[in-house]
Amino acid sequence: MNTSGTTLDPDVPKKKLTKESFRQGLRIFRFTLPYRTKFSIGTVLLTLSSASTMAFPWLIGKLADTASGHPVVLPNGTAVTINQIALGFALLILLQGIFSFGRIWLFTQVSEFTVRDIRQALYRQFVSLPIPYFEKNRVGAITSRITSDVGIIQDSFSLTLAELFRQVMTLVAGIVFIMVVSVKLSMFMLLTFPPIVVLAMVFGKKIRVLAKLTQDELAKTNVIVEETLQGINTVKAFTNEQFETVRYTSSLTKTVRAALRSNLYRGGFVSFVIIGLFGGIVLVLWRAATLVQAGQMTIGDLTQFALYTMFIGASVAGLGELYGKVQSTLGASERILEILDEPTEPTHQPGTTPLKVRGDIDYRHVAFSYPTRPDLPVLQDINFGIQAGEKIALVGPSGAGKSTIVQLLMQFYELSGGKILIDGRDVRQFDLTELRRHIGIVPQETLLFGGSIRENIAYGKIDATDAEITAAARKANAWQFISTFPEGLDTLVGERGVKLSGGQRQRIAIARAILKNPAILILDEATSALDSESEKLVQSAMDELMQDRTSIIIAHRLSTIRKVDKILVIDGGRIVEQGSHDELAHNENGIYANLLKLQFELS
């Protein structure tokens, strides 16, 4: 699996938005394709709504002409009365209401369903990304993509795009109408457009960069909140509530500063548009008034021209604001697409044939270095074999590479050298889902999900019956405390299992592994942080779990591994000793014997 990819860490400089990234950002609209029919109908209704709006100045002009003695005459020679024009106004208002309701309802549906699909795609991508991706990116930065960035896109789909379309239509239609009324006045007014377009490009580029910077700073604040709440016990234990508050406030201040800079440019652009464009409009209206005075224009024409120029001015001013929002949307789109374009693990592939695994494991000259530090080897020339049903233990000092050995078995990382075989087959040839389905793990620090005990045990087998869950709990020595709870299996464990003790959480994890019924079992010594009573119960449950399974135990307490078939001593990324407990304990100069003596002295 490919472990390369873009980092989301807010502290890492982001690449500048280019024309190519601008174009790539538009790919987010592919999520609207399933709803293109509703989007198309909504667009038609939006067009009709905008057209009906543009008809108001024309009717007002005709009303002014009729009231001033210049009635509108139909082709058949009939003059239109004021009452008939008023009736036309009523009909136009009714149609506008219908068109507006229809387009809002349809665009809202498209927006909600599209954003739902984007969030689904992001979440599916998150859970499919390889482990190294999450080691390079902080959780707060990742979650900000599915919250704040998707929120920006939702606003865009529901409001910004429709308003942008309306303003463009108003601008185009307004220009056409004023050209019909007076070409000379129209050309005079349109001379103000070129400098506005040039400044829009300059301001827009700066607004886009600053909008993305604002999102980066916001992501940093999300990271602080995520980390603080996850480690709230540590924060309180070290009485650092005020420190964390100051840190969050400082980050928020930076976010506000970035937002203010962005809006400073946006406000400056809008102010320029208002002053430049509306100043030009005033000059045009002054010129139009002189033409009316000279009898070269009617009051109705002047009214139409004035209203249409106001519409045009408001549209251009609105486009300045919308342009900044579009830049923010494209920035958010680019960041979301960066995640969606990340290479994922090949899990849950269609057409995969279920495998039967015995549990023979063979490590052959395995070497590993992290992709970010290829010059620093973690494992070197690891060679050992395990027969199906055997139990081996990995011991050694912290950082020796014990956990990495089992992580490579589960294909969390790519090997730098050598190969690992299961039942004589290279693990890289397995479908990842099938491979991991046959491997169970009980970690040292058990993480439970915030649901019920039933849901946490059933995580080992999603479709398990209550009878299977209860049987697994009994084998794990967990039923004795579960049965004392009033809600039994429906007892909520709290976030990360906080309502249960360490020993109870470990037995839930063991029950989960029993229910999964794997051929290969990995135990990251589950008793190292427990009291004696809990340790005895958990150890008994682990003995039950290891029966007839290939088991790899990462040992911290050496007293718990006396009965394993073989012990591997890992140091500096190499196997430096191997043998039974009795063999290694009698090697007085060996690492295992020294570790044993040290633990005996400490106990």
N, C-alpha and C positions, 0 to 999 in steps of 0.2 A: 504494500500500500504506500501511496505517496504521502510523505509527511511534510512536504514543503507547502508553503501557503502564506497568505498575507496576514500579518499580525494586526490585531484590533486594539492592542494596548494604546491608550490615549497618549502615553508618553513617547511613543514612537512617531517620528515625523511622517505625515501623510503625503502622498504624491499630489502634485498640482492637477487640478482639473484641466483637461485639454479638450480640443475639438473631438478627439476620438472618445474620450471618457464621457463627453457630453452626449455623443451619439450612442454610446453603450448604455448610458443611463436611461435612454428611452426604451430599452428592452423590457423595463418593468411593466410596460403596457401589454406584454404578452399575457399577463394574468387576466386581462379584461376580455380575451378572445371567447371564453365560454359564454360570456354575457353580451356578445356583440349585437344580438338582436335588440335587447332592451336598450343598449347604448345607442344604437342607430335610431330607434324610435324616439328616445329621449333627445337626441341631437336634432331630429326633425321638429319636435315640439319646441326645443330651445330656439331653433331658427324662426319658427312661426311666432313665438313669444317676442323675439327681438324685432321681427318685422312689424308686428302689431304696435310695438313701442315706437318704432320709427314713423308710423302713420300718424301719431298724435300731432307732431308739429305741422304736418300737411293739413290736417283737419282744422287745427287752430288758425292756420293762415287763411283757409277758406272761410272760416267763421268771421275772422277780422275783415276780410274783403266784403263779405255779405253785409256785415253790420255797418261798414263805411260806404255802402252804396255801390259796390262792385260785385254783384251776385255771381255765383258760379252757374254757368249755363251748360246743360247736358247736350250731347250731340243731337238730340231730337228737338232742341230749342227750348226745353223746359228749364226754368230757373229753379235752383235748389234753395229751399227756405232754411231759416235758422233752426226751426224745429226738426227738419229732416237731418241737418248736420248734427244736432244734439242727439237724435236717435242713433246716428252712426257712431257717436261717441259711446253711447250705452252698449251697443253691440260689440264695439271694439274692446271695451273694458271687460265684458263677459267672456269674450274669446281669450283675452289675455289671462284672465283668472284660470280658465280651463287649461290653457297651454302651460302656464306656470306650475299648476298643481301636478300635471302629468309629468313634466320633465323633472321636477324635484323628486317625485316618488320613484321614477325609473332610475335616475342618477344615484339616489340614495341606495337602492337595491344593488346597483352595479358596484358602488363604492364599498358597501358592507361585505358583499360576497367576495369581491376582489381582495380586500384587505384580509378577510378570513383565509383565503387561499394563500396569500403571501405569508401569513403567520404560520399556516400549516406547513408550507414548503420550508420555511426557515427552521421550524422545530424539527421536522423530519431530517433536515440537513444537519442540525446540531447533534442529534443522537446518532447520526451516521458518520460523523467526522472521527478521524483517528485520535488516539490518546495524545500524541505530541501536539496536536492543535490546541488542546485545552491547557497544555503546559506552557505554551507560548502566549496565550491570551487569558486575561483575567475575566472572571465570571461576570463582574459588573459591566465590563465593556461589551461582552457578548449579549447580555440581556438587554442592554440599551438599544441594540439593533431591532429587537422584536417589540420594543415599547416605544421609545421616542422617535426612532427613524420611521417605523411603520405608521406612527401617529401623524407624522408630517405628510406621508403619502396618502393617508386616509383623508386629511383635510384637502389635499390636492384633488383627489378623485371626486369628493363630494361638493367642493366649493370652487377651488381655484380654476380648474379646467373649464367648468361651465361659465364662470365669470370671464375668463380669458376669451372664450369663444364669443360670448356676448359682446365684449368690448371691441373685439376685432370686427365683428359684424356691424356694430354700431358705427365704427370708424369708417369702414368701407361704404356702407349705405349712406352715411352722412355726407361723405365726399361726393358721392354720385348725386344726391339731392341738391347740394349747394351748387354743383356744376350746372344742373338743370335750371336753377333759379338765376344764377349770374356767373358766367365764366370768368369775367374780369375780377370780380370780388373773390372768387374761389382761388384763383391763381395767386392773388395777393396774400390770401390767408395761408396757403400751402407753402409759401416761402419759409415759414417758420419751422417746417418739418426736418430738413436736412441736419441742422445743428443738434436737434433733439435726438435724432437717430444715432449720430456719432457719439453723443454723450451717453446715450443708453448703453452702447457697447462698452464704453469705458467704465461707467458706473456698474453695469451688470457684472462684469468680470470681477471687480473688487467685491461686490455684494456676495457673489457666489463663494469666493474664497473665505470671506469672513463668516458666512452662514455655516460653512463646513467647520470652521474653527470653533464656532459656538457649539456645534454638536459634539466636537471633540472634548471641549471643556465640560459639557453636560455629562458625557460618558464617564469622565473622571469622578464627578460627584456620585454617579451611580455605583462606581467601583467602591468608593469609601463606604457608602451605605451598606452595600452587599457584604463587604468584609467585616464591618463593625457588628452588624447584626448576626452574622455567622459565628463570630467570636465574642459574643456579648459576655459570656462568662469570664473570659480572659480580661476584657475591658474593665469589668467590675472588680475582678480580683486585684487588678493593679491600680484601681481607682483612677482610671484615665478617661472618665466620662467627659470632663471639661476639655481635655486634650483632643478627643475625637470630635467634640463639638466645634472647637476652634479650627481643626483641620477641615471639617466639612464646610464651615463658614468661609474659610479662605478659598476653598475650591469653588463654592457658590459665587463668591465675589469675582473670581476670574471669569466664571461663566457670564455673569452680568456685564462685566467689562467688555467681553467679546461680543455679546448681544448688542450692547450700546454702540460699539464701533460699527457693527453691521447696520444697525438702524440709523446711525448718523449718516452713512453714505446713502442709505435708502431715502431718508428724509431730505437730504440735500438734492437728490435727483428729482424727487417729487416737487420740491420747492422750485427748482429750476423750470420744470415743466409748467407749473402753475403760473409763474411770473412771465416766462417767455411766451407760452402759448396764449394765455388769457390776455396778456398785454397786446399781443398781435390781434386777438379777437376784438378788443376794444377799438383799435385803430380801424379794423374792417367795419365794425358797426358804425363808427363815426362816418366813414366813407359812404356806407349804405344809406345813412340818414340824409346825407347831402343829395344823394340820387333821388330819394323819395321827395325831398323838398323841391327838386328840379322837375318832378313829375315823370322821372324815368323808371321808377319802381312803385308798386302799390304797397299800401300798408300791410296787406296779407303776405306779399313776397318778402318784405322786410322782417315780418314776424317769423315766417318760415326759416329765412336765412339765419336770423338770430338764434332761434331754437336749435337748428341743426348744428350751427357752429358751437353752441354750448354743449350739445351732445358730443361733438367731436373732441372738444377740449376736455370734457370729463372722461372720455374714453382714453385719450392719450395720458392724462394724469393717472387714471386707474391702471393703465398698462405699465406705468413705471413701478407702481406698487406690486402688481402681479408678476412683473418680471423678476423682482427679488424673490418672491415666493416660489416661482418656477426654479430658480437657481437652488434654493434650499431643497426642493423636491428632487432635483437631479442629483444633488450631493447625497441625499439620503438613499436614493435609488442606487447610486454607484456603490455605496457601502453595503447595502443588502445584496446586490448582485455579486460583490466580491466574495461574500460568504457562500452564496448559491453556486458559484463557480469553483469552490474548493473541491479537490478530489476527495471522495468518500471511501469508506471501507466497503468491500464487495460482500455485504451481508444480505441475507434474505433474498438470494437470487432465485428467480422463477425456474421451475423445472428441476430443482435440486433433489437428488435421490437420497433418502435417509440412510445413514451409515450405521453399521454395527461396530463399535469400538471395544476391543478387549482390554487395552490399557498398557501394552508394551511401549516403553519410551526409550529413545536412544539419542543422546546428545553427542554429536561428532564434530570435534574441533570448532566449537561454537565461539565466535568472537562478536563483541558488540561495542559500538561507540555511539553516543548521541549525535544525530545529524548536525547539530549546531557546534559540537566539539569533536570532530573526527580525530583530532590529534591526542585525545585523552581517552584511552581504552578503559571500558568499564569491566568487560569480561575478555579473557584471553585463553584460547585453546581449552575450552571446557569439554571434557570427555567423561561420560558415564552412561550406564544403562540401567533400566528398571524393568523387571519382569511384571507381567500383569498380576495384580494382587499384592505386590511387595510394598513395603513402607520404608521410605528413606527420609533422613533428616538433613537439612542444610543448616550448619552452624558457622559462626565466625563473628568477627567484630562488626560494628555498624559501618555501613558504607562498603562492605566487602563485595557486594553484588548478588546477595542471596535473593532479594525480591526481583531483581532483573532477570534472573534465571527462569523464574516461573512466569514472569510477564512475557518473556519471549515464547514460552510454550503456548500461551494464549494468543500469540501474534499481536500483542499490543504495539510492538515495534518490529521493524525489519532487521533481520540479522545483518551484521557487517561481514560475517564470514562463517563458514561451516554450515551445518544443517541439523535440524531436529526431526527425528522420525517418530511417528506413532503407528504401531503395528506395521513397521517396515515402510511406511509411506511418509514422504516429506510433508511437513505441516503446511507448507506453502501451496501444496496441491489440494488441500482440503477447502471446501466451502467454509468460510469463517463462521457462519451460523451453525453449521453442523459440528465443526470443531469445538466451539465454545459450549454447545449444547451438551457435550459429553464431559465437560470439565466443570467441577463445582469448586467454589472457593469460600472459605470462612476467614475473613480478614481479622487483623488484630483489633482494629477499631471499627466496630460494626456500625454501619449507617442504615438506619431504618427510615422508611418513608413515613410521612405524617398522617397515614390512615389508621386502620384498625390492625390488630394482631393478625386477624384472618388474612387481610390483604397482604401483609408483609410476609407471612409464611407462604401464601399462594403465589408469591412472586417467583418461586422456584418452579411452579407449574401452574400457569394461569387458569387452566380449566379444571383444576383439582376439585374434588368433592369435599364436603365437610368431613366425611369419614376419613379421607386421605389426609386432610390437614390435621385432624385430631390425632391420627395414628403417628404422623411425623412429629407432632408436639410431644406425644408420650415418649417416643424413642429419644427425643432430645432433652428429656427431663424438664420440659417446659410446661407440661400440662398441670403439674402440681401447683404452680403459681397462677397460671391462666384460669384455672377452675375456681380460684379464690376471688377473682374479680366479679362484681355483679353483672357486668356485660359480657364476661367470658371472652370469646374470640372477637367480639365486636368492640372490645376496649380500645379506645384511641390511644396511640402511643405518644402523641405529641410530635412536634417538629424534630426530626432527626432522632426520634425515640427517647426524648428527654424525660418522659414520665416513667420510664423503666430504669432499673439499675443496670450496671455494667454486665453482671452475670446473666440477668434476664435477657438483655439484648443479645448476648452471645448465644444463648440457647435458642432464641428466635432465629438467629442466623443459621444455626446448626439444623434446626427443623426445616428451614428453607432449603438447605443443601440436601437433606435427606429426601425431601419431597421431589427435588430435581432428579435424584437417583443417578448421579454421574458415574462414568467408568473411572474417571481420574479425579482425585480430590487434592486440593491445595489448602493447607492449613497454615495460616500466618499466626503462629502461637497465640491462641485465643485466651490463655489463662495468665499471661504475664502481668496484667494489671488488676487481677481479682484477688479478693480475700480467700482464705483457706477453704471456707465452706463452699463458696461459689466455685472455686477452682475444682474442688472434688466433683461437684455436679456437672460442670462443663466438661471436665476430663472424661467422666463416665459417658457423657453424650457423644464426645468425640470418638471414643473407643467404639461405640455403637455405629457411628457414621463410617469409620474406616474399615469395617468388616467387608472382606471380599472386594476391596477397591484398591487400585494403585494410588498410593498416598505420598505426597511430598509435604513435609512439615518444615516450615521455617521456625527454628527453635531458638528461644531466648532463655527459657528455663531448661537447663540440660537434664534436670531430674525427670522431665516428662517424656524423654525420648530413649529411655534405657531399653525398651522392648522393640525398637525398630530394627529392620533387617540390615540397614547400612547407614552410616553417618558420613556425610561429606563435609569436610572443613574447608570453608572458602576464605581466602585472604588475598587482598590485592587483585581481585578479579580472576583468581586461579584456584584450582582444587589442590590444596597443599597436603591434605591428609584424608584418608578414607578407611573405613573399617567398622567393626561393631563397637558398642560402648565399652566393653571389657578390653578389647584390643587397644583402643585409643587412650583409655584411662591409664593403662600401664606403660604408656610411652611418656616417661617423665619429662622429656624435653619437648614434647609436642604441644601445639597450640591448644588442642582440645583438653589435654590434661591440665594445662595452666588455667584455662577458662573454668574448668571444673573446680579446681582449688580455690580460685577467686570467688566463685559463687558460694562455695562451702564456707569460706571465711566471712563473707558478707551476711550469710544466713545465721 
